[in-house]
Amino acid sequence: MGTDATDLHELLRSLRVWDPEVTELPPFDPAAAPAEPLALFTGWFAEAVAAGEREPHTMTLSTADGDGLPDARIVILHGADADGWSFGTHVTSRKGGQLTDRPFAALTFYWPVLGREVRVRGPVTAAPAAEARADLHARSTGALAAALTGHQSESLASLEELATASAAAWERARAEPTAESPTWTLYRLRPDEVEFFQGEARRRHVRLAYRRAADGWSRGLLWP
C-alpha cells in the first residue's frame, strides 16, 4: 500500500531539521558576545535578514490569562531599544486583556536559515498614547485599515460582515492616513531574561542566557 500524502506521521518522518541545502549553522563563540543582549539581538537580526530569512520580524508572543493558562500567537516586532522589545495590538483584544490582567510576556524568534532562536521574557507596559499613534501611522495603509476595523478577538457572525467592515476601514485609511484607533496600543516588553540559541550539526547547541542584574547583565551558558 502506498504512503498517504496526508498521513501526519509519514509526513513528519519525511522532514529534516536544518537541511544543509537551505541552512547554514554559523559558529557562535559566547565569550565574544557583547555585554548586553540588545547588541547581540540587533546583530543576529541583521544576519538573519542578510541570509534571506523570510519575515524575520515575526515572533511568538506568549501570555497568560487570569487563571494562569498560557496563550500564544504570532505578532510583528515593531522595534527593540533600551526601552524594550515593542509590538502593537488592541487593548480590548484577547492578548490585550491578558496583558492587563498579567503584565508579563515572553517572545520567541526562530530563524531556521541560521538555526537560531532568541527568547525574551519580562514585564510589559503600554507606551504613551502619542507613541502608539506615531507607531501606527508610520506603518502601512493595510496596518491602519486593520486597526480601524477593530473588534479583534470578538465573535464574528460571518465573513461577509468582516468584508464589509474591512472595506470601510480601507476606504477611511486611504482618505485619512492619520485616523486614530482609540484602542490600538503599543506595548513594550522590558526583558529580565534573554536567551540566544545557536544550533550545531552534532546537536552540541550553544545556549547563552542573559539575566538582568542590579548593575547590568549577567551571562551564563545552559545545557542544550
N, C-alpha and C positions, 0 to 999 in steps of 0.2 A: 504494500500500500504506500502511495506517495505521501510526502510530507504536506500537510495542510499549511498553506502560506499564512493563515490566520491563527495558527496554533501558537499561543503565547510562549510555552516552554521551548518549542523548537526555535522560535524567533530569538529568544534570549540566548540560547546556546550558540546561535549563529553569529552573535555580535562579539566584537573585540573592543577592549578598552585601550585607548591611546595607540591606535594603529599608526605605525611609523610612517605610513604613506601620507598621513594628514596631520600628524602630531610630532612636534619636537619637544623633548624634555630637556630644557637647559639646566646646567648645573647651578646650584644655589649654595653659596657659602654664607651661612648665617653670621659668621664672625665679621663679615664685611658689610653687614646690613646697617642702615642708619640707626641713630639712637632713638628715633621716634617713628611710629608706624605710618604717618601720613606721607612722608617722603618715599617710603618703600611702596606704599599703595600707588602713589602717583607714577612711580617708575614702572611698576608692573602693569598698570593700566595702559600706559603708553606703549609698552611692549606688546600687550595683547592687541591693541589697535594695529600696530605695525605688522604683526604676524597674521593679520587678516581675520581675527576673531569676529564673528558676526554678533552684533549687538552686545558688546562687552559691558555696556552700561545697564543691562538688565540685571536684576538681583532679586533674591527671595527675601521678602520681609516677613519675619515671624513675630507673632504677637500672642497674647493670651487673653481670654475673655474673663469676665468677672468671677467665674468659677475656677479659673486657673487652667482651663482647657486650651491646648495650643491651636494656633491657626497659622496659615502661611499662604502667600501668593506672590506673584512676580510683579515688580514695580520697576520704575526707571530711576536711576540715580540722577539727581539734579545738580549735585556738587559735593565737594569734600574740601574742607578747610579747617582752620583752627577751631571753628565753632562746631564742627561735626559733619557727619555724612547726612545729606538732605534728600528728601523726597516729598511728594505732594499727594494729597487726597482730600476728599471732603470730610470735614469733622463729623458729619452725620452718617458717613458710611460705616460699614461693619468694623473695618480696621480703625477708623477714626474713633468710634465708640470704645473699642478695646484700648486704644492708647489713652483715652480719657480716664478709663477705669484703672488701667495698669500702665503707667507711662514708662514702660521698658520694652525693648525690642532687640531683635538680632537680624543682621543682614548677612546673606551668603552670596558671594560671587563665584562663578565657576567658569573658567576659561580653558576648555579641553584642548584647544590647539597648542597650548603650552603645558598641559597637565597641571594647572594651577587652580587653587581655591583660596579665597580670603573670607574669613569670618569676623564679623564686627558685632559687639554686644555692649549695651549700656542704656542709660536713661534717655528718654525722648522728651523734647519740649517743642512747643509751637513757636515759630518765628513771629515777629510783629506782623500785623496785617499788611502794612505797606510793603514789606519784603515779599510776602506771599503774592500780592498783586503784581509787583515788578517781575517776579519769577514767572508767573503765569503769562504775562504779556510779552515776555521775551521768548516764549515758545511758539509753536506753530499755530496756524489758524485751526487746525484739527484739534489740537490740545485745548484751545479755548472753547471750541464748539462742544467738546466732550464735557468740559467743566460746566458750561452753560446748560447742557442737557440735564444735569443733576440727577437726583433720585437714586444715586449709587447704592447698591445693595438692597433696595426696596423691591417688593414683589412686582413683577411685570405681567400685565394681562395678556399681551400679545406682541409679536414682532412688528405688527402694523402700528401699534401705539408708539413703540420705540422709533420707528422710521419717521413718523410724523413729528415727534419731539426733536429728533436729531436734525431733521431738515430745517426746522425753525431755528434751532441753535446755530447751525452752519450759516444760515442767512444773516442772523444777528452778528455772528463773529466776523463775517466779511464786512458788514456795514459799520460795526462798532468794534474796532480792534482793541479798544481799551475798556470794553464792557467788563463789569465786575461780576464775580460769582461769590456771593457772601459767605458761603460755607467752605470754599476752597481754602485749604490750609497747607502751609509749608512747614514740615516737621524736620527737626534736626536731632540726630542720634549722636550724643557725645560719648564716645566709646570708653568703657572701663577696660575692655579686653579686645585685642585684635590679633588674629592668628593667620599666619601665612603658611600655606601648604604647597610644596613643590613635589610633584610625582617623580619617581625614579624607576627605570625599567626593571630593576630587580626587586622592586617593592620596598626599597630602603628609602622611603619617602622622608623628606625633611619637613618638620613642623616647627616653626618659630613663633612663640607666643609673646606678645607684649601685654603687660598689665600696668595700668595706671597706678602710680605711687604718689606720695605726698610731694615729692621733689622731682617728679618727671615720670619716666617709664622704666620698668624693669623688663628684662628679657630672659627667656629660657627656652630650651628645647623640649619637645614632647615626643614620646614614643609614637610611631606611626600605627 
